């Protein structure tokens, strides 16, 4: 069974985070990167336009065992994916190294029940996407610009090139 790509709305992210926050027995935290983070920001700004070429997963980073366990039960092929049309792809903390320096100072935070969620700024989230430069990632960057999540894709592309020790053009 190939992964589904039905994650297109920020409300899906918000519902998932609220659900996990209500399930946790103790306080925990995660950092949400990737398209899920972009959708979360869109939801906070009441942006209703669906993400083009929908995402198949969310990419949380956590050091909390209880949250990781929830993630393991929501992987590709899980009942969670069958229900929601997307899955959870737990990421290692090293994925944060792909974000620009100082990302934490620009990140947003929200608490849902026992879950503290940190979401990097949309510009910071797009740096690794534009570094990969895959067609789907470029669509997501255009969507973010068209919906006012970022002002300039060119600025983010420069950050993406510079981060790989390439001089800005």
Secondary structure, DSSP 8 states (H G I E B T S, - for coil): ------B--HHHHHHHHHHHHHH-SS-EEEEEEHHHHHHHHHHHTT-----TT-BSEEEEE---HHHHHHHHTTSTTSHHHHHHS-EE--B-GGGGGGS-TTHHHH-EEEEETTEEEEE--HHHHHHHHHHHT-HHHHHHHHHHHHTTS-S-HHHHHHHHHHHTT----
